[in-house]
């Protein structure tokens, strides 16, 4: 079953959030292999990225893209 990941969960882990980081890490690990992001989450991750490669590296690390991202339609 696919699990859509919210941007905040990814950011909690990326930026070591002191309140939510551990919980978010645990959720990502508990659902490893099932995680997906959609075009909105992908776009939100782009906000503070220094390059497209940074966003793609993050996406590849944590989640597979939905069909719209995979096809280049996003």
RAWO-V175084 format. One record per residue. N is the residue number from 0. RES is the residue in one letter. PHI is phi in whole degrees, 0 to 359 (* if undefined). PSI is psi as a letter, one per 20 degrees, with the letter a starting at -180 (none if undefined). Layout:
BEGIN
n=N res=RES phi=PHI psi=PSI
n=N res=RES phi=PHI psi=PSI
END
This chain:
BEGIN
n=0 res=X phi=* psi=p
n=1 res=X phi=283 psi=q
n=2 res=X phi=238 psi=o
n=3 res=X phi=284 psi=p
n=4 res=X phi=263 psi=p
n=5 res=X phi=282 psi=q
n=6 res=X phi=306 psi=g
n=7 res=X phi=299 psi=h
n=8 res=X phi=294 psi=g
n=9 res=X phi=296 psi=g
n=10 res=X phi=296 psi=h
n=11 res=X phi=305 psi=g
n=12 res=X phi=283 psi=g
n=13 res=X phi=300 psi=h
n=14 res=X phi=253 psi=j
n=15 res=X phi=50 psi=l
n=16 res=X phi=302 psi=p
n=17 res=X phi=291 psi=h
n=18 res=X phi=266 psi=g
n=19 res=X phi=254 psi=i
n=20 res=X phi=304 psi=g
n=21 res=X phi=295 psi=g
n=22 res=X phi=297 psi=g
n=23 res=X phi=297 psi=g
n=24 res=X phi=301 psi=g
n=25 res=X phi=298 psi=g
n=26 res=X phi=294 psi=g
n=27 res=X phi=298 psi=g
n=28 res=X phi=292 psi=h
n=29 res=X phi=296 psi=h
n=30 res=X phi=246 psi=j
n=31 res=X phi=307 psi=p
n=32 res=X phi=90 psi=i
n=33 res=X phi=249 psi=i
n=34 res=X phi=284 psi=p
n=35 res=X phi=226 psi=q
n=36 res=X phi=235 psi=q
n=37 res=X phi=251 psi=r
n=38 res=X phi=301 psi=h
n=39 res=X phi=291 psi=g
n=40 res=X phi=298 psi=g
n=41 res=X phi=302 psi=g
n=42 res=X phi=296 psi=g
n=43 res=X phi=296 psi=h
n=44 res=X phi=293 psi=h
n=45 res=X phi=290 psi=h
n=46 res=X phi=308 psi=g
n=47 res=X phi=253 psi=j
n=48 res=X phi=286 psi=q
n=49 res=X phi=274 psi=i
n=50 res=X phi=199 psi=r
n=51 res=X phi=301 psi=h
n=52 res=X phi=297 psi=h
n=53 res=X phi=300 psi=g
n=54 res=X phi=293 psi=g
n=55 res=X phi=295 psi=h
n=56 res=X phi=298 psi=g
n=57 res=X phi=296 psi=g
n=58 res=X phi=299 psi=g
n=59 res=X phi=295 psi=h
n=60 res=X phi=287 psi=h
n=61 res=X phi=251 psi=h
n=62 res=X phi=204 psi=q
n=63 res=X phi=271 psi=q
n=64 res=X phi=283 psi=q
n=65 res=X phi=286 psi=r
n=66 res=X phi=303 psi=h
n=67 res=X phi=296 psi=h
n=68 res=X phi=286 psi=g
n=69 res=X phi=298 psi=h
n=70 res=X phi=275 psi=i
n=71 res=X phi=86 psi=j
n=72 res=X phi=281 psi=i
n=73 res=X phi=281 psi=none
END
